[in-house]
Amino acid sequence: MSFPSPLTSEAEASGGRNVNVLVAVLAFTGIAVALVQTLIIPIIPHLPEYLHASAADAAWALTATLLCGAVATPVMGRLGDMYGKRRMLLIGVAVLVAGSLVCAFSESLTTMIVGRAMQGLANGVIPLGVSILRDEVPAEKLPVSTAVMLGSLGVGGALGLPASAMIADTFDWHVLFWTSAALGAVALLLVLLLVPESKARPGGRVDVPGALGMGIGLVCLLLGVSKGADWGWGSATTLGVFAVALIVLPSWGWFELRTPQPMVDLRTSSHPQVLFAHLAGIAFGFSLFALNLVLPQVLQLPKITGYGLGESLATAGLAMAPQGLVMMAVAPFSARVTRTRGPKTTLMIGAVVVGVGYLLIMVLMSATWTLILASCVVAMGVGFGYAALPTLVMDSVPASETAAANSLNTLMRSIGTTTSSAVAGVLLAHMTIDFHGVEVPSENGLRAVLAIGVGAATVALAVASFIPRRRPEAALPPANAIAEKVGLSPLPDID
């Protein structure tokens, strides 16, 4: 085995078994969290009936998760750096379980929104898991471990839709949330027993004004983007929340730059590699949503439209499941590229593959199997891109800021996804056809959304090209990198 570095943790020195267990536990936790995002989708059309509310009000069951997740992700990351990543991971999963139980007992819109908001608070679990990997996994295994962890997002999201559709068709809708609570409870127990606490905890104080400012600014920004179509883009409410975001966010940035221990270290985020990784995260998040929006509609629209495939919801969900498996399957390949060529190359490959995948979808919409094949190409590119982003961030920030920086990158992807949802929604609302008295998206409208996905992938490629290329030393194991810097021979491998 390799000669252990003095900088490695006890888990590293004890062999690969502990590392494999750690990665498996964190990946399972990621799957449990990702399932929450798609869990509610099959019952959205029925929520007004279940909760005795209007369709517009019932939509807050989705919006509440989005808003709370956006605010909680960077805050949990910073608290994880300060007080322990495992501790915050446990809190996040515990809140997920509690929120699932609230939803499982809910019979009204208010309790459902409360429960869904609590589930959204668990979004910070994913970047915390990636940051724990940096602390506990040997350098040579970190790229593949990170790729597997990020691949769990795809697995959870892709498997969640067909599984929740079948559960909703077979059982009472509350069973969806009992299932989520059970998975969360298992993840909580596994983390408690098998995930070590990081020893790198610098402490410090909580930047309460920074957290409040960031929360208010993000909520207003995402609220305007996600609800603007419902309220009207020119309405006083929409313009008002955008105005608040425009005032609060720059003021928050000015304050954070002058705070000794800020909630988000903007100076670190301005490092070229980190900055462009965040911008690429927005572009990838923007591009990914186009697939999730177009694919189910093409699969479920009636064949008589001329471009729909007439599949059921359950079949459409099963057709999307391979995407998550592909994201997980490409983890070793993306890690190999990262080790040999650097994360910049991995990110650029991902952007190219995503763009090619969308072009394939545009010409392969006539059959279910061809659509699945083309969507898997997009998923492959997303797997490469998502695996590269945290590596780019972690290469450029100190260990004491890993969780906060990764959480901010996750937030950037969420902002891209939310913005994409709003843009695509506006586009499809104006490009429709009349189908037996019902307005449905036109074929040109769906193709236009796919074209936007290609454009977003192109932007991600352009942004990635500006990322400084990593020096070869950075790819070495920590002990050898240190040895070369001080003029010593590299440490030998011991078989």
C-alpha positions as CSV (number, residue, x, y, z in Angstrom):
1,M,0.0,0.0,0.0
2,S,1.1,3.6,-0.3
3,F,3.3,5.1,2.3
4,P,0.9,7.1,4.5
5,S,1.3,10.9,4.5
6,P,1.8,12.7,7.8
7,L,-1.2,14.9,6.8
8,T,-3.6,12.0,6.3
9,S,-6.2,11.1,8.8
10,E,-6.5,7.9,10.8
11,A,-9.1,6.7,8.3
12,E,-6.6,7.0,5.5
13,A,-3.9,5.1,7.3
14,S,-6.2,2.3,8.3
15,G,-6.7,1.2,4.7
16,G,-9.2,1.5,1.9
17,R,-12.0,-0.3,3.7
18,N,-12.8,2.6,6.0
19,V,-12.7,5.0,3.0
20,N,-15.1,2.8,1.0
21,V,-17.5,2.6,3.9
22,L,-17.3,6.3,4.4
23,V,-18.0,7.0,0.8
24,A,-20.9,4.5,0.7
25,V,-22.5,6.1,3.8
26,L,-22.2,9.6,2.5
27,A,-23.5,8.6,-0.9
28,F,-26.5,6.9,0.7
29,T,-27.2,10.1,2.6
30,G,-27.0,12.1,-0.6
31,I,-29.5,9.8,-2.2
32,A,-31.9,10.2,0.7
33,V,-31.6,14.0,0.4
34,A,-31.9,14.0,-3.4
35,L,-35.1,11.9,-3.2
36,V,-36.8,14.7,-1.4
37,Q,-36.5,17.0,-4.4
38,T,-38.5,14.6,-6.7
39,L,-40.7,13.0,-4.1
40,I,-43.6,15.4,-4.4
41,I,-43.6,15.7,-8.2
42,P,-46.2,12.9,-9.0
43,I,-48.7,14.4,-6.5
44,I,-48.4,18.1,-7.5
45,P,-51.6,18.1,-9.7
46,H,-53.5,16.5,-6.7
47,L,-52.1,18.8,-3.9
48,P,-55.0,21.3,-4.1
49,E,-57.5,18.4,-3.6
50,Y,-55.4,16.8,-0.8
51,L,-54.7,20.0,1.1
52,H,-57.9,21.9,0.3
53,A,-56.1,24.8,-1.3
54,S,-55.8,26.6,-4.6
55,A,-53.2,25.5,-7.1
56,A,-51.3,28.7,-6.7
57,D,-51.1,28.2,-2.9
58,A,-50.3,24.5,-3.2
59,A,-47.2,25.4,-5.3
60,W,-45.7,26.8,-2.2
61,A,-45.0,23.2,-1.2
62,L,-42.3,23.3,-3.8
63,T,-41.2,26.9,-3.4
64,A,-40.7,26.6,0.4
65,T,-38.2,23.8,-0.2
66,L,-36.3,25.8,-2.8
67,L,-36.1,29.0,-0.7
68,C,-35.1,27.2,2.6
69,G,-32.5,25.1,0.8
70,A,-30.9,28.1,-0.9
71,V,-30.5,29.9,2.4
72,A,-29.5,26.9,4.6
73,T,-26.8,25.5,2.2
74,P,-24.2,28.2,2.7
75,V,-25.0,28.8,6.3
76,M,-24.7,25.1,7.1
77,G,-21.4,25.0,5.3
78,R,-19.9,27.8,7.3
79,L,-21.2,26.3,10.6
80,G,-19.7,23.0,9.5
81,D,-16.3,24.6,9.1
82,M,-16.6,26.3,12.5
83,Y,-18.2,23.6,14.7
84,G,-17.7,20.3,12.9
85,K,-19.0,19.0,9.5
86,R,-20.3,15.7,10.9
87,R,-22.2,17.6,13.6
88,M,-23.9,19.8,11.0
89,L,-24.5,16.8,8.8
90,L,-26.3,15.0,11.6
91,I,-28.4,18.1,12.2
92,G,-29.3,18.4,8.6
93,V,-30.4,14.8,8.3
94,A,-32.3,15.0,11.6
95,V,-34.2,18.1,10.3
96,L,-34.9,16.1,7.1
97,V,-36.5,13.3,9.1
98,A,-38.5,15.7,11.2
99,G,-39.7,17.5,8.1
100,S,-40.7,14.3,6.5
101,L,-42.7,13.3,9.6
102,V,-44.5,16.7,9.6
103,C,-45.5,16.1,6.0
104,A,-46.5,12.5,6.7
105,F,-49.0,13.8,9.3
106,S,-50.1,16.9,7.4
107,E,-53.7,17.4,6.3
108,S,-53.5,21.1,5.6
109,L,-51.4,23.4,3.4
110,T,-49.7,25.1,6.3
111,T,-48.3,22.0,7.9
112,M,-47.2,20.7,4.4
113,I,-45.3,24.0,3.8
114,V,-43.7,23.8,7.2
115,G,-42.6,20.2,6.6
116,R,-41.3,20.9,3.1
117,A,-39.4,23.9,4.4
118,M,-37.7,21.7,6.9
119,Q,-36.8,19.2,4.2
120,G,-35.2,22.0,2.3
121,L,-33.0,22.8,5.2
122,A,-31.2,19.5,4.5
123,N,-29.9,20.6,1.2
124,G,-26.6,21.5,2.8
125,V,-25.9,17.9,3.5
126,I,-24.4,17.3,0.0
127,P,-21.6,19.9,0.2
128,L,-20.9,18.9,3.8
129,G,-20.4,15.3,2.7
130,V,-18.0,16.4,0.0
131,S,-16.1,18.4,2.5
132,I,-15.9,15.5,4.9
133,L,-14.3,13.5,2.1
134,R,-11.6,16.1,1.7
135,D,-10.7,15.7,5.4
136,E,-10.9,11.9,5.5
137,V,-10.0,10.5,2.1
138,P,-6.4,10.1,0.7
139,A,-5.6,12.6,-2.0
140,E,-5.3,10.0,-4.8
141,K,-8.8,8.7,-4.0
142,L,-10.5,12.0,-3.5
143,P,-11.6,12.6,-7.2
144,V,-13.4,9.3,-7.5
145,S,-14.9,9.6,-4.0
146,T,-16.2,13.1,-4.8
147,A,-17.6,11.9,-8.1
148,V,-19.5,9.1,-6.4
149,M,-20.8,11.5,-3.8
150,L,-22.1,13.9,-6.4
151,G,-23.4,11.0,-8.5
152,S,-25.7,10.2,-5.6
153,L,-27.6,13.4,-6.5
154,G,-28.4,11.9,-9.9
155,V,-29.3,8.5,-8.5
156,G,-31.6,10.0,-5.9
157,G,-33.3,12.4,-8.3
158,A,-33.7,9.9,-11.1
159,L,-35.0,7.0,-9.0
160,G,-37.2,9.2,-6.9
161,L,-39.6,10.0,-9.6
162,P,-40.6,6.5,-10.7
163,A,-40.5,5.2,-7.1
164,S,-42.7,8.0,-5.8
165,A,-45.1,7.6,-8.8
166,M,-45.6,3.9,-8.0
167,I,-46.0,4.6,-4.3
168,A,-48.5,7.4,-4.9
169,D,-50.5,5.1,-7.3
170,T,-50.5,2.2,-4.9
171,F,-50.8,3.7,-1.4
172,D,-52.0,6.8,0.3
173,W,-49.9,9.8,-0.6
174,H,-48.7,10.2,3.0
175,V,-46.7,7.0,2.5
176,L,-44.3,9.1,0.3
177,F,-43.2,11.0,3.3
178,W,-43.1,8.0,5.6
179,T,-40.6,6.5,3.1
180,S,-38.6,9.7,3.1
181,A,-38.5,9.7,6.9
182,A,-37.4,6.0,7.0
183,L,-34.5,6.6,4.6
184,G,-33.5,9.6,6.5
185,A,-33.5,7.7,9.8
186,V,-31.3,5.0,8.3
187,A,-28.9,7.7,7.0
188,L,-28.8,9.4,10.4
189,L,-27.9,6.1,12.1
190,L,-25.2,5.3,9.6
191,V,-23.6,8.8,9.9
192,L,-23.8,8.6,13.7
193,L,-22.0,5.2,13.7
194,L,-19.6,5.4,10.7
195,V,-18.7,9.0,9.9
196,P,-15.8,10.6,11.9
197,E,-15.8,14.1,13.1
198,S,-13.3,16.4,11.4
199,K,-10.4,17.5,13.6
200,A,-10.0,20.8,11.6
201,R,-12.4,23.1,13.4
202,P,-11.1,26.7,13.6
203,G,-14.1,27.9,15.7
204,G,-15.0,31.5,15.6
205,R,-18.2,33.4,15.9
206,V,-21.4,33.2,13.9
207,D,-21.8,36.2,11.5
208,V,-25.5,36.8,12.3
209,P,-25.9,40.0,10.3
210,G,-24.2,38.3,7.3
211,A,-26.5,35.3,7.6
212,L,-29.6,37.5,7.8
213,G,-28.5,39.7,4.9
214,M,-27.7,36.7,2.7
215,G,-31.0,35.0,3.6
216,I,-33.1,38.1,2.8
217,G,-31.3,38.8,-0.4
218,L,-31.4,35.2,-1.7
219,V,-35.1,34.7,-0.7
220,C,-36.1,37.9,-2.5
221,L,-34.0,37.0,-5.6
222,L,-35.3,33.4,-5.9
223,L,-38.8,34.3,-4.9
224,G,-38.9,36.8,-7.8
225,V,-37.4,34.3,-10.2
226,S,-39.6,31.4,-9.2
227,K,-42.9,33.2,-8.7
228,G,-42.6,36.0,-11.3
229,A,-44.6,34.2,-13.9
230,D,-47.5,33.6,-11.4
231,W,-47.4,37.2,-10.1
232,G,-46.7,38.8,-13.4
233,W,-43.2,40.0,-14.3
234,G,-44.3,43.6,-14.3
235,S,-46.4,43.4,-11.1
236,A,-45.5,45.5,-8.1
237,T,-44.8,42.4,-6.0
238,T,-42.3,40.9,-8.5
239,L,-40.5,44.3,-9.0
240,G,-40.6,44.9,-5.3
241,V,-38.8,41.6,-4.3
242,F,-36.3,42.2,-7.1
243,A,-35.6,45.7,-5.8
244,V,-35.0,44.4,-2.3
245,A,-32.6,41.8,-3.6
246,L,-30.8,44.5,-5.7
247,I,-30.4,46.6,-2.6
248,V,-29.6,43.9,0.0
249,L,-27.2,41.7,-1.8
250,P,-24.6,44.4,-2.8
251,S,-24.9,45.8,0.8
252,W,-24.4,42.3,2.2
253,G,-21.3,41.9,0.0
254,W,-19.9,45.3,1.2
255,F,-20.5,44.2,4.8
256,E,-18.9,40.7,4.4
257,L,-15.7,42.2,2.9
258,R,-15.3,44.3,6.1
259,T,-16.2,41.5,8.6
260,P,-13.2,39.7,10.2
261,Q,-15.1,36.3,10.2
262,P,-17.7,36.6,7.5
263,M,-20.5,34.1,6.7
264,V,-19.1,33.8,3.2
265,D,-15.5,34.7,2.5
266,L,-15.9,36.7,-0.7
267,R,-12.1,37.2,-1.0
268,T,-11.6,33.5,-1.3
269,S,-14.5,33.3,-3.7
270,S,-12.8,35.9,-5.9
271,H,-9.9,33.6,-6.5
272,P,-10.0,32.9,-10.3
273,Q,-10.4,29.1,-10.0
274,V,-13.2,29.4,-7.4
275,L,-14.9,32.3,-9.1
276,F,-15.1,30.5,-12.5
277,A,-16.1,27.3,-10.8
278,H,-19.1,29.2,-9.3
279,L,-20.0,30.7,-12.7
280,A,-19.7,27.3,-14.3
281,G,-22.0,25.9,-11.6
282,I,-24.7,28.4,-12.5
283,A,-24.4,27.4,-16.2
284,F,-24.5,23.7,-15.4
285,G,-27.5,24.1,-13.1
286,F,-29.2,26.1,-15.8
287,S,-28.5,23.5,-18.4
288,L,-29.6,20.5,-16.3
289,F,-33.1,21.8,-15.8
290,A,-33.9,21.8,-19.5
291,L,-33.6,18.0,-19.5
292,N,-35.9,17.6,-16.4
293,L,-38.5,19.8,-18.0
294,V,-38.6,18.6,-21.6
295,L,-38.1,14.9,-21.2
296,P,-41.3,14.1,-19.1
297,Q,-43.4,16.3,-21.3
298,V,-42.3,14.7,-24.5
299,L,-42.8,11.2,-23.0
300,Q,-46.3,12.0,-21.7
301,L,-47.9,14.2,-24.3
302,P,-50.4,12.2,-26.5
303,K,-49.2,10.7,-29.7
304,I,-51.9,12.5,-31.6
305,T,-50.0,15.7,-31.1
306,G,-47.4,14.4,-33.6
307,Y,-44.4,14.7,-31.2
308,G,-45.6,13.3,-27.9
309,L,-44.9,9.6,-27.1
310,G,-48.1,8.9,-25.0
311,E,-46.3,7.2,-22.1
312,S,-47.8,7.1,-18.5
313,L,-46.3,9.0,-15.6
314,A,-44.8,5.8,-14.2
315,T,-43.2,4.9,-17.6
316,A,-41.9,8.4,-17.9
317,G,-40.3,8.1,-14.4
318,L,-38.7,4.8,-15.3
319,A,-37.3,6.4,-18.5
320,M,-35.5,9.0,-16.5
321,A,-34.1,6.5,-14.0
322,P,-31.1,5.5,-16.2
323,Q,-29.8,9.1,-16.0
324,G,-28.9,8.8,-12.3
325,L,-27.2,5.4,-12.8
326,V,-25.1,6.9,-15.7
327,M,-24.0,9.8,-13.4
328,M,-22.8,7.3,-10.9
329,A,-21.2,5.0,-13.5
330,V,-19.0,7.7,-15.0
331,A,-17.5,8.6,-11.6
332,P,-14.4,6.4,-12.1
333,F,-13.8,7.9,-15.6
334,S,-14.2,11.5,-14.5
335,A,-11.9,10.9,-11.6
336,R,-9.3,9.4,-13.9
337,V,-9.4,12.5,-16.1
338,T,-9.2,14.7,-13.1
339,R,-6.1,12.9,-11.8
340,T,-4.3,12.9,-15.1
341,R,-5.5,16.1,-16.8
342,G,-6.9,18.2,-14.0
343,P,-10.5,19.2,-13.0
344,K,-10.5,22.0,-15.6
345,T,-10.3,19.4,-18.4
346,T,-13.0,17.3,-16.7
347,L,-15.3,20.3,-16.5
348,M,-14.8,21.2,-20.2
349,I,-15.4,17.6,-21.3
350,G,-18.6,17.6,-19.3
351,A,-19.8,20.8,-20.9
352,V,-19.1,19.5,-24.4
353,V,-20.9,16.2,-23.7
354,V,-23.9,18.0,-22.2
355,G,-24.2,20.1,-25.4
356,V,-23.9,17.1,-27.7
357,G,-26.5,15.3,-25.6
358,Y,-29.0,18.1,-26.0
359,L,-28.4,18.2,-29.8
360,L,-29.1,14.5,-29.9
361,I,-32.3,14.9,-28.0
362,M,-33.5,17.5,-30.5
363,V,-33.1,14.9,-33.4
364,L,-34.1,11.8,-31.5
365,M,-37.5,12.7,-30.0
366,S,-39.4,10.2,-32.1
367,A,-39.0,7.1,-29.9
368,T,-38.8,6.4,-26.2
369,W,-35.6,4.4,-26.4
370,T,-33.7,7.0,-28.5
371,L,-34.8,9.7,-26.1
372,I,-33.5,7.7,-23.1
373,L,-30.2,7.1,-24.9
374,A,-29.8,10.8,-25.7
375,S,-30.7,11.8,-22.2
376,C,-28.1,9.5,-20.8
377,V,-25.5,11.3,-22.8
378,V,-26.6,14.6,-21.1
379,A,-26.4,12.8,-17.7
380,M,-22.9,11.6,-18.5
381,G,-21.8,15.2,-19.2
382,V,-23.5,16.4,-16.0
383,G,-21.7,13.6,-14.1
384,F,-18.3,14.9,-15.4
385,G,-19.2,18.5,-14.6
386,Y,-20.6,18.0,-11.2
387,A,-17.6,15.9,-10.2
388,A,-15.1,18.6,-11.3
389,L,-16.7,21.6,-9.6
390,P,-16.0,20.7,-6.0
391,T,-12.5,19.6,-6.9
392,L,-11.8,23.0,-8.4
393,V,-13.2,24.7,-5.3
394,M,-11.2,22.5,-2.9
395,D,-8.0,23.0,-4.8
396,S,-8.1,26.7,-4.1
397,V,-9.5,27.1,-0.5
398,P,-7.9,26.3,2.8
399,A,-9.3,23.2,4.7
400,S,-10.9,25.5,7.2
401,E,-13.2,26.9,4.5
402,T,-14.0,23.8,2.5
403,A,-17.6,23.3,3.6
404,A,-18.5,27.0,3.1
405,A,-16.9,27.2,-0.3
406,N,-18.6,23.9,-1.5
407,S,-21.9,25.0,-0.1
408,L,-21.7,28.3,-2.1
409,N,-21.0,26.3,-5.2
410,T,-24.0,24.2,-4.6
411,L,-26.0,27.4,-4.1
412,M,-24.8,28.6,-7.5
413,R,-26.1,25.5,-9.2
414,S,-29.4,26.0,-7.4
415,I,-29.6,29.6,-8.7
416,G,-28.9,28.3,-12.2
417,T,-31.7,25.7,-12.0
418,T,-34.2,28.2,-10.6
419,T,-33.4,30.7,-13.3
420,S,-33.7,28.0,-16.0
421,S,-37.1,27.0,-14.6
422,A,-38.3,30.6,-14.9
423,V,-36.9,31.2,-18.4
424,A,-38.2,27.9,-19.7
425,G,-41.6,28.5,-18.1
426,V,-42.0,31.8,-19.8
427,L,-40.9,30.4,-23.1
428,L,-43.3,27.4,-23.0
429,A,-46.1,29.6,-21.9
430,H,-45.8,31.6,-25.1
431,M,-45.1,28.7,-27.5
432,T,-48.2,26.4,-27.2
433,I,-50.8,24.7,-29.3
434,D,-54.4,24.1,-28.7
435,F,-55.1,20.4,-28.0
436,H,-58.8,19.7,-27.6
437,G,-59.2,23.0,-25.7
438,V,-56.1,22.6,-23.6
439,E,-52.9,24.6,-24.1
440,V,-49.9,22.3,-24.3
441,P,-46.3,23.1,-25.2
442,S,-45.6,23.1,-28.9
443,E,-42.8,21.0,-30.5
444,N,-40.9,24.2,-31.3
445,G,-41.3,25.4,-27.8
446,L,-39.7,22.2,-26.4
447,R,-37.0,22.4,-29.0
448,A,-36.3,26.0,-28.0
449,V,-35.8,24.9,-24.4
450,L,-33.4,22.2,-25.5
451,A,-31.5,24.9,-27.5
452,I,-31.2,26.9,-24.4
453,G,-29.7,23.9,-22.7
454,V,-27.1,23.7,-25.5
455,G,-26.4,27.5,-25.0
456,A,-26.0,27.0,-21.3
457,A,-23.5,24.2,-21.9
458,T,-21.6,26.4,-24.3
459,V,-21.4,29.1,-21.7
460,A,-20.1,26.6,-19.2
461,L,-17.4,25.5,-21.7
462,A,-16.4,29.2,-22.2
463,V,-16.3,29.9,-18.5
464,A,-14.3,26.7,-17.9
465,S,-11.7,27.8,-20.5
466,F,-10.8,30.8,-18.2
467,I,-10.0,28.6,-15.2
468,P,-6.2,28.6,-14.5
469,R,-4.8,25.2,-15.3
470,R,-3.6,23.3,-12.2
471,R,0.1,22.9,-11.8
472,P,1.4,19.3,-11.9
473,E,2.5,19.4,-8.3
474,A,-1.1,19.9,-7.2
475,A,-2.0,16.4,-8.5
476,L,0.6,14.7,-6.3
477,P,-0.3,13.1,-3.0
478,P,0.2,15.6,-0.2
479,A,3.4,14.1,1.2
480,N,5.2,14.1,-2.2
481,A,4.0,17.6,-2.9
482,I,5.5,18.8,0.4
483,A,8.7,16.8,-0.2
484,E,9.3,18.4,-3.6
485,K,8.6,21.9,-2.3
486,V,11.3,21.6,0.4
487,G,13.8,20.0,-2.0
488,L,13.5,16.4,-0.8
489,S,13.1,13.2,-2.9
490,P,9.5,12.0,-3.2
491,L,8.5,9.4,-0.6
492,P,8.5,5.8,-2.0
493,D,5.5,3.6,-2.4
494,I,5.6,0.4,-0.2
495,D,3.8,-2.6,-1.6
